[in-house]
Amino acid sequence: QERLRWFRAPWGRYTAGMERVVSDRGMRNVMTDAFACCPRIPDPQFIAQFLLKVIQDGSIIVLHMPEAGFRAWTLEALRSWWSK
């Protein structure tokens, strides 16, 4: 089983306590360089086009998990973006 190597603090708020725990576990904190706007803009085409404009090799993208009947547009955006 592969161990987790990265941690992303919720809302990007990385506290000293988090830093100690992350360090103790041999992990690294990562931040994002591409936020998909998916909680605020429920438009899969906008999300896909936006990501295509801002991402580059090595980008860390924040997407919010779609669920049945909730944020389905995020999955649609992923399918659209991935096929390009």
Number of C-alpha atoms within 10 A of each C-alpha: 3 4 8 10 12 13 15 15 14 8 7 11 9 15 9 8 9 14 16 11 11 17 12 9 12 12 15 14 15 14 19 11 14 18 16 22 17 21 13 7 13 15 17 22 16 15 24 20 15 16 19 14 10 13 14 11 5 7 12 14 15 15 17 14 12 14 11 6 7 9 18 16 20 26 16 17 23 16 13 15 17 10 7 8
